[in-house]
Amino acid sequence: MGSFSPLSAFADLAPPPHDEQIALTQVHDTDPNEQKVNLSTEEYKDRNGEPWVLPVVRQTELELIMDTSLTHSKSSVRSPANFIHAAQDMIFGPLSSELKSKIASIQTVSGTGACHMGTRLLCDTIKPKTIWMPDLTYTSHDAIWDWMGTVQKRAYPYSLPDRSAIDFERMLDSLNTKAQRNDIILLDSCAHGSSGLDLEPHQWIELGEVCRRIEIFPFFDSTYQGFASGDPDTDVWAIRCFVQLGLEVCVAQSFSRNFGLSGERVGCLHVVLAFPDQREAVLNKLYYYQRGLTSTPPTYGANLVSTILTSESLYAAWRADLKSMTDRIKKLRLGLYAELIKRRRGMFAYTSLSKQHIELLRKDYHIYIMSTGRISLPGCMLGGPKWSKSYC
Ligand SMILES: Cc1ncc(COP(=O)(O)O)c(C=O)c1O
C-alpha cells in the first residue's frame, strides 16, 4: 500500500477576490427587517420589489406551450438560424447582404457567456497584452479576464472622481499614451452599468478613430439595450457607428434585462469582421469552444426571444413593455435626488454617497447599497422608504 498523504489537492487554493454584490445580497437576504431594500440588484423589479415577467413574454410562453411541434431536444451546436438573424437585426439593424457576410454570430449562455467566448477568441487570435476596462465595471468582467491569465487588466478613466460626468479627455489621453496595437477595449454600448453615464455621439466617433489608429480592438457589452433611451435602435448607435467606421468589433449581447429573462441565460456573441472570407473559420472556432463549454446552447429562452422578435405584433408588444420599464425608471430617477442624478441613463444611479453614509443606511435603515454608491432604481419599491412610494 502506498503511503497516505494527509494533504488535499485543494489545500493551497487561494480565495477568490471578494464579490461585494454577492456578499451584500446575502446579508440583505438574511436581514429579518420588513422594510429592507436591496439597491445593489441588477435585475429589474416591479413596484413590490418582485421580479417582473414582461407581459409579452408571458403571452408568448402561453402560446408556445400549446405548440406541440416544440420539444425538449437539444439544439444544434450551430445556433438556431431564426434566433441568430433576429439577434443580429436587433443590434445591427436590417442587414445588407455585404454586412451579413462579415458577421459571425453564436448563441451563448447569456451576456456573460458571450463575453467569455469573445475573450477566448481574441486571446487565440490577436493575443492581446492588455484589456482596457472602464475604471468602474461589471464585476464578472474581472473574473472573465482573470481566467485569461496572460492578459493584463488595466483601467481607463471613465468618469470624473466624483462620478458626476464622463472624463473623456483623460480617457483618450490614457489610451493615446498607454494602449498598444492589439490591446482590447471593453465598452458598454449604452446605459453604462456602473455609472449611468454614456459618451456623446461625437465622442464615440473620436474614440472609434483612436481605436482605428492604435489598432485597439473594441469589445462592446450590450446588456442594457433599450434602457438608455427607451428605444432599442437608438441605444445601439455606438456599435453601428463603429461598424460604419470599418472597425472589427465583438458584441456581447444579453437578453437578461430587456426581455426580463436573466434566469434563462439568453445571449449572443457577434464578431464583425473586416472581410467575409474569415467568417467560416471564426464560426468554426466558436462552435469548437461551445462544444467544450456547454456542448449546445439552452433552447427555452432563445425560443421565446426569436418568437417575439420575428412576430410583428409580439415585437410591438415587447417595445411597449420595454418602454414601460424605462418610463418607470425615469420617473424614479426624477423623484430621487432630482438635481443629483437626473442626467444619468439606464437602470442605475450613482449617488456619490460616502462609505459612512452607506454604512449608516445599511445599519439603521436596512437599505443595501454597493460601496461605490451605485443604486438600482427598480430596486426602489412600494414597501420601501417613504419617498419611493409616490414614484413606484
Ligand atoms: C454591464 C453588464 N455586463 C454584463 C452583464 C451580464 O449579464 P447576463 O450574463 O445576465 O446576460 C451584466 C449583468 O448585470 C452587466 O450589468
The ligand as an SDF file (V2000), in Angstrom:
LIG
                    3D

 16 16  0  0  0  0  0  0  0  0999 V2000
  -22.6180   45.6030  -17.5750 C   0  0  0  0  0  0  0  0  0  0  0  0
  -23.0420   44.1650  -17.5370 C   0  0  0  0  0  0  0  0  0  0  0  0
  -22.4900   43.3080  -18.4080 N   0  0  0  0  0  0  0  0  0  0  0  0
  -22.8340   42.0120  -18.4420 C   0  0  0  0  0  0  0  0  0  0  0  0
  -23.7900   41.5050  -17.5710 C   0  0  0  0  0  0  0  0  0  0  0  0
  -24.1180   40.0490  -17.6970 C   0  0  0  0  0  0  0  0  0  0  0  0
  -25.4330   39.7980  -17.8990 O   0  0  0  0  0  0  0  0  0  0  0  0
  -26.0170   38.3500  -18.1970 P   0  0  0  0  0  0  0  0  0  0  0  0
  -24.9250   37.3630  -18.1130 O   0  0  0  0  0  0  0  0  0  0  0  0
  -27.0780   38.1310  -17.1740 O   0  0  0  0  0  0  0  0  0  0  0  0
  -26.5970   38.4550  -19.5590 O   0  0  0  0  0  0  0  0  0  0  0  0
  -24.3820   42.3500  -16.6300 C   0  0  0  0  0  0  0  0  0  0  0  0
  -25.3550   41.8470  -15.6790 C   0  0  0  0  0  0  0  0  0  0  0  0
  -25.9260   42.5250  -14.8670 O   0  0  0  0  0  0  0  0  0  0  0  0
  -23.9920   43.7220  -16.6050 C   0  0  0  0  0  0  0  0  0  0  0  0
  -24.5100   44.5880  -15.7310 O   0  0  0  0  0  0  0  0  0  0  0  0
  1  2  1  0
  2  3  1  0
  2 15  2  0
  3  4  2  0
  4  5  1  0
  5  6  1  0
  5 12  2  0
  6  7  1  0
  7  8  1  0
  8  9  2  0
  8 10  1  0
  8 11  1  0
 12 13  1  0
 12 15  1  0
 13 14  2  0
 15 16  1  0
M  END
$$$$
